[in-house]
Each structure stands twice: as C-alpha cells, then as structure tokens.
Amino acid sequence: MAIADIVYACIECGGVETLRPAGDAETCERCGTRYCRVDGALIRAERPGRPPETRSAGEWLDLLAAIGADSPHAIRPAPVLLRIADRQRPHRAAGMYLGRIESFGPELEGVLSLAGDRLAVQTEAARFEWSLLELTAVQPSSRALQLKVRNGPLLSFKFPEGSAVLWETRVQRALQDLYTSLGRGTIIEFQPRIVTR
Ligand SMILES: [Zn+2]
C-alpha cells in the first residue's frame, strides 16, 4: 500500500489526495510536506520548521476523519478504473457445470463522482449510475474498493491517482448520511453486507 492510500489528505495544508511518490517517500505536491515509513508500519510526516509527526496507519486515518478531511463536501470527481463482475456467469470445465462464479469484466477507464445519493462513472463510451440505496455492501480489497449492488453486479474501483481508503470512507459516510435522513438507523457493518440497528 502506498502512503497516499492511508494519508489521503495532507496534515499540514489540508490538500486532499496531494501526495506523490518522491524517491523512497511521498511528498505533498501543494506544501512539500514529506511522508515516509519508519519502523515498518509507522508513517512519519516531516514539515519544514516543525517537529516530525509519527503515527500508525490507524492513527492517521482517525486523525484525518477527526479533522473532516473525508468530508463529502470536498469530493471532486476522480479518475477511476472500473471493473464489473457478473455473478451470474456459469462456470463450466470439460463440459461440466461447476456452479456460478464472480467473473470480472474488462477494466473501464472513467471518472467517478459521488453527489447526493448518486454514484456515477462516466467512461468515454457509457455512463453507469447507481443509487447509494442499491448498495448492499462496501468492502475494501487491497488497493480496490468493492461495492455490491442489490440484485446486481459486484463493482471494483481502482484509483490510479487517489486513495481507495478515502473513497471507502466517503461512500460509507454518504450512506450513513442518507440512511439517517431516511430514518433507517445507524449502520453498524458495511461488509459482508450493510447491517443497521
Ligand atoms: Zn500539504
């Protein structure tokens, strides 16, 4: 995982998705704050004229959430690689039916946007759009974000210039806001399926 997958916003200048690889570290392209790994799992921020700040991945995520870096108001459309899995595809080998498997289609280049209750991907050839209310699961898988659509396909999103963790947080937050506004309660689990209480 790149540091930018976890530190999706710069602690110094508040820039969202501004970290870029720079040698064995990553640097904020807006303010120059340098982020590097120390002791394996920790991430250290080095800011000019300030003491370095070292935290675990979980602590960084908590801090960024606490300062609202994942705010839905800050969401701009992002380049995305979308793959759509067709769960309905029968799997056969040597003429024998072996059940149904999830099989991902080709990778589609597009732009992902999240506004109100709509999630959309615009590619050169087509527009895909889903209501957040259609989602039954939100799950991260290594560097991708996977969303399950009710009675529909499994969607996999990769972010060549951004953070899957940030988008996972954004979708979860937008879902909770929507559920709250509809009086559907508090979401206590997003995977393997969305569960409320
Ligand atoms: Zn910065």
Boltz pocket constraint, residues with backbone or C-beta under 6 A from the ligand:
constraints:
  - pocket:
      binder: B
      contacts: [[A, 10], [A, 11], [A, 12], [A, 13], [A, 14], [A, 15], [A, 18], [A, 28], [A, 29], [A, 30], [A, 31], [A, 32], [A, 33]]
      max_distance: 6.0
